[in-house]
Amino acid sequence: MRLVDAWPRDTRRERALFEKLKDAYVKARYSKHYRISKEDLLWLAERVEKLGQLVQDVCQERLALLASEVREAG
């Protein structure tokens, strides 16, 4: 699936950053100790942007396919 491509997991750092993003949902809201560097935040922001674009592409392709099927069904 193409959506997985938004989050590279080839290196230990990439896997750690993904975990940091998952932790952010709870820890950034409820813990005074959650920290993230500007560099890490920028990297994650790029990944989120890529994920958003991939989601949009997949949805548009699916909608086009459904529209084509409706036209063919008449």
MARBA-3410 file (N, C-alpha, C, O; in Angstrom, 1 decimal):
74
0.8,-1.2,0.0,0.0,0.0,0.0,0.9,1.2,0.0,1.9,1.3,0.7 ~ 0.5,2.2,-0.8,1.3,3.4,-0.9,1.4,4.3,0.3,2.3,5.0,0.5 ~ 0.3,4.2,1.2,0.3,5.1,2.3,1.5,4.8,3.3,2.0,5.7,3.9 ~ 1.9,3.6,3.3,3.1,3.2,4.1,4.3,3.9,3.7,5.2,4.1,4.5 ~ 4.4,4.3,2.4,5.6,5.0,1.9,5.8,6.3,2.6,6.9,6.9,2.5
4.8,6.9,3.2,5.0,8.2,3.8,5.9,8.1,5.0,6.4,9.1,5.5 ~ 6.0,6.9,5.6,6.8,6.8,6.9,7.9,5.8,6.7,7.7,4.6,6.9 ~ 9.1,6.3,6.2,10.2,5.4,6.0,10.6,4.8,7.4,10.6,5.5,8.4 ~ 10.9,3.5,7.4,11.3,2.8,8.6,12.6,2.1,8.4,12.9,1.0,9.1 ~ 13.5,2.6,7.6,14.7,1.9,7.2,15.8,2.1,8.3,16.6,1.2,8.4
15.7,3.2,9.0,16.8,3.4,10.0,16.2,3.5,11.4,15.0,3.6,11.6 ~ 17.0,3.3,12.4,16.6,3.4,13.8,16.0,4.7,14.1,15.0,4.9,14.8 ~ 16.6,5.8,13.5,16.1,7.1,13.7,14.7,7.3,13.2,13.9,7.9,13.9 ~ 14.5,6.8,12.0,13.2,7.0,11.4,12.1,6.2,12.2,11.0,6.8,12.4 ~ 12.4,5.1,12.7,11.5,4.3,13.6,11.3,5.1,14.9,10.1,5.1,15.4
12.3,5.6,15.4,12.2,6.4,16.7,11.4,7.6,16.5,10.6,8.0,17.4 ~ 11.5,8.3,15.4,10.7,9.5,15.1,9.2,9.1,15.0,8.3,9.9,15.4 ~ 8.9,8.0,14.3,7.5,7.6,14.2,7.0,7.3,15.6,5.8,7.7,15.9 ~ 7.7,6.7,16.5,7.3,6.4,17.8,7.1,7.8,18.6,6.1,7.9,19.4 ~ 7.9,8.7,18.3,7.8,10.0,19.0,6.5,10.7,18.5,5.8,11.3,19.3
6.2,10.5,17.3,4.9,11.1,16.8,3.7,10.4,17.5,2.8,11.1,17.9 ~ 3.8,9.1,17.6,2.7,8.4,18.3,2.6,8.8,19.7,1.5,9.0,20.2 ~ 3.7,8.9,20.4,3.7,9.4,21.8,3.2,10.8,22.0,2.6,11.1,23.0 ~ 3.4,11.6,21.0,3.0,13.0,21.0,1.5,13.2,21.3,1.1,14.1,22.0 ~ 0.7,12.3,20.8,-0.7,12.4,21.0,-1.1,12.5,22.5,-1.9,13.4,22.9
-0.5,11.7,23.3,-0.8,11.7,24.7,0.2,12.5,25.5,-0.2,13.3,26.3 ~ 1.4,12.2,25.3,2.5,12.8,26.1,2.5,14.4,26.0,2.7,15.1,27.0 ~ 2.4,14.8,24.8,2.5,16.3,24.6,1.3,17.0,25.2,1.4,18.2,25.6 ~ 0.2,16.3,25.4,-1.0,16.9,26.0,-1.0,16.8,27.5,-1.4,17.7,28.2 ~ -0.4,15.7,28.0,-0.6,15.5,29.5,0.7,15.4,30.3,0.7,15.3,31.5
1.8,15.5,29.6,3.1,15.5,30.3,3.9,16.8,30.1,4.0,17.3,29.0 ~ 4.4,17.3,31.1,5.3,18.5,31.0,6.7,18.2,30.5,7.4,19.1,30.2 ~ 7.0,16.9,30.4,8.3,16.5,30.0,8.5,16.1,28.6,9.6,15.8,28.1 ~ 7.4,16.1,27.8,7.5,15.8,26.4,8.3,16.9,25.7,8.0,18.1,25.8 ~ 9.3,16.5,24.9,10.1,17.5,24.2,10.4,16.9,22.8,10.4,15.7,22.6
10.5,17.8,21.8,10.8,17.4,20.5,11.7,18.5,19.9,11.4,19.7,20.1 ~ 12.7,18.2,19.2,13.6,19.2,18.6,13.0,19.8,17.3,12.1,19.2,16.7 ~ 13.5,20.9,17.0,13.0,21.6,15.8,13.2,20.7,14.6,12.4,20.6,13.7 ~ 14.4,20.1,14.5,14.8,19.3,13.4,13.8,18.1,13.3,13.3,17.8,12.2 ~ 13.5,17.4,14.4,12.6,16.3,14.4,11.2,16.7,14.0,10.5,16.0,13.2
10.8,17.8,14.5,9.4,18.3,14.2,9.3,18.7,12.7,8.3,18.4,12.1 ~ 10.3,19.3,12.1,10.3,19.5,10.7,10.3,18.3,9.9,9.5,18.2,8.9 ~ 11.0,17.3,10.3,11.0,16.0,9.5,9.6,15.4,9.6,9.1,14.9,8.6 ~ 9.0,15.4,10.8,7.7,14.8,11.0,6.7,15.6,10.2,5.7,15.0,9.6 ~ 6.8,16.9,10.1,5.9,17.7,9.4,5.9,17.4,7.9,4.9,17.3,7.2
7.1,17.1,7.4,7.3,16.7,6.0,6.6,15.4,5.7,5.9,15.2,4.7 ~ 6.7,14.4,6.7,6.1,13.1,6.5,4.6,13.3,6.6,3.9,12.6,5.8 ~ 4.1,14.1,7.4,2.6,14.3,7.5,2.1,14.9,6.2,1.0,14.5,5.7 ~ 2.8,15.9,5.7,2.5,16.5,4.4,2.4,15.4,3.3,1.5,15.4,2.5 ~ 3.4,14.6,3.3,3.5,13.5,2.3,2.3,12.5,2.4,1.7,12.1,1.5
2.0,12.2,3.7,0.9,11.3,3.9,-0.4,11.9,3.5,-1.2,11.2,2.8 ~ -0.6,13.2,3.7,-1.8,13.9,3.3,-1.9,13.9,1.8,-3.0,13.6,1.3 ~ -0.8,14.1,1.1,-0.8,14.0,-0.4,-1.2,12.6,-0.9,-1.9,12.5,-1.9 ~ -0.6,11.6,-0.3,-0.8,10.3,-0.7,-2.3,9.9,-0.5,-2.9,9.2,-1.3 ~ -2.9,10.3,0.7,-4.3,10.0,0.9,-5.1,10.7,-0.1,-6.1,10.1,-0.6
-4.8,11.9,-0.4,-5.6,12.6,-1.5,-5.5,11.9,-2.8,-6.5,11.7,-3.5 ~ -4.3,11.5,-3.2,-4.1,10.8,-4.5,-4.9,9.5,-4.5,-5.6,9.2,-5.5 ~ -4.8,8.7,-3.4,-5.5,7.4,-3.4,-7.1,7.6,-3.4,-7.8,6.9,-4.1 ~ -7.6,8.6,-2.7,-9.0,8.9,-2.7,-9.5,9.4,-4.1,-10.5,8.9,-4.6 ~ -8.7,10.2,-4.7,-9.1,10.7,-6.1,-9.1,9.5,-7.1,-10.0,9.5,-7.9
-8.1,8.7,-7.0,-8.1,7.5,-7.9,-9.3,6.6,-7.7,-9.9,6.1,-8.6 ~ -9.6,6.4,-6.4,-10.8,5.5,-6.1,-12.1,6.2,-6.5,-13.0,5.5,-7.1 ~ -12.2,7.5,-6.3,-13.4,8.2,-6.8,-13.6,8.1,-8.3,-14.7,8.0,-8.8 ~ -12.4,8.3,-9.0,-12.5,8.2,-10.5,-12.9,6.8,-10.9,-13.7,6.6,-11.9 ~ -12.4,5.8,-10.2,-12.8,4.4,-10.6,-14.3,4.2,-10.3,-14.9,3.6,-11.2
-14.8,4.6,-9.2,-16.2,4.5,-8.9,-17.1,5.2,-9.9,-18.1,4.7,-10.4 ~ -16.6,6.4,-10.3,-17.4,7.2,-11.3,-17.4,6.5,-12.7,-18.4,6.5,-13.3 ~ -16.3,5.9,-13.0,-16.2,5.1,-14.2,-17.2,3.9,-14.2,-17.8,3.6,-15.2 ~ -17.2,3.2,-13.1,-18.1,2.1,-12.9,-19.6,2.5,-13.0,-20.4,1.8,-13.6 ~ -19.9,3.6,-12.5,-21.3,4.2,-12.5,-21.6,4.5,-14.0,-22.7,4.1,-14.4
-20.7,5.1,-14.7,-21.0,5.4,-16.1,-21.2,4.2,-16.9,-22.1,4.1,-17.8 ~ -20.4,3.2,-16.7,-20.5,1.9,-17.4,-21.8,1.2,-17.1,-22.3,0.5,-18.0 ~ -22.2,1.3,-15.9,-23.5,0.6,-15.5,-24.7,1.3,-16.0,-25.8,0.7,-16.1 ~ -24.5,2.5,-16.4,-25.5,3.2,-17.1,-26.6,4.0,-16.5,-27.4,4.6,-17.1
END
